[in-house]
Amino acid sequence: MRKAKEIRNLDDGQLEAEVQTLRAQIFKLRTKDSLKQLDKTHEIKLTRRELAVVLTVMNERAAEKTQESAQTEESK
């Protein structure tokens, strides 16, 4: 699992790709778990946490953009 600092260094396109990859990975892990083929069940939890970190970084960036646009409108 990567740290938030490493994830923050990615650009928006890379974050979108990471979200898609992690969601697909969670799907595969859950499928294996339901078929009793998953030995390391903790991987589901770790992957979900990493997805949460990526989504949090994306939401922070969106909030910053919204705040910046509101400030520029106030100055007009």
LINQUI-V563198 format. One record per pair of residues at least 12 apart in sequence whose ideal C-beta (glycine too) atoms are under 10 Angstrom apart, sorted by the first residue. I is the first residue (numbers start at 0). J is the second residue. D is the distance in Angstrom with one decimal. If there is no record, write none. Layout:
i={I,I}
j={J,J}
d={D,D}
//
This chain:
i={0,0,0,0,0,0,1,1,1,1,2,2,3,3,3,3,3,3,5,6,6,6,6,6,6,7,7,7,7,7,7,8,9,9,9,10,11,11,11,11,13,14,14,14,14,14,15,15,17,17,17,17,17,17,17,18,18,18,18,20,20,20,20,21,21,21,21,21,21,21,21,21,22,22,22,24,24,24,24,24,24,25,25,25,25,25,25,27,28,28,28,28,28,28,28,29,29,29,31}
j={42,45,46,48,49,52,17,49,52,53,49,52,49,52,53,55,56,59,52,49,52,53,55,56,57,52,53,55,56,59,60,56,53,56,57,60,56,57,60,61,53,53,54,56,57,60,53,57,49,50,52,53,54,56,57,50,53,54,57,46,49,50,53,46,47,48,49,50,51,52,53,54,46,47,50,42,43,46,47,49,50,42,43,46,47,49,50,46,40,42,43,44,45,46,47,43,46,47,43}
d={9.9,5.3,8.2,6.7,5.1,8.3,9.2,6.7,7.9,9.0,9.9,8.3,9.7,5.3,9.1,7.7,6.8,9.9,9.7,8.1,5.7,5.8,8.9,5.4,9.5,9.4,10.0,10.0,5.6,8.5,9.0,9.8,8.4,8.0,9.9,9.9,9.8,7.6,7.0,9.6,9.7,5.9,8.7,6.6,5.4,8.2,9.3,8.0,8.4,8.4,9.8,5.2,9.7,9.6,9.4,6.8,5.7,6.8,7.5,9.8,10.0,9.4,9.5,6.0,8.3,9.9,6.0,4.3,9.4,9.7,6.6,9.2,9.2,9.9,6.8,8.6,9.3,5.4,9.9,9.1,8.7,9.4,6.7,5.3,6.3,9.6,6.8,9.5,8.4,5.7,4.8,9.7,9.6,6.3,9.3,6.5,9.7,9.9,9.3}
//
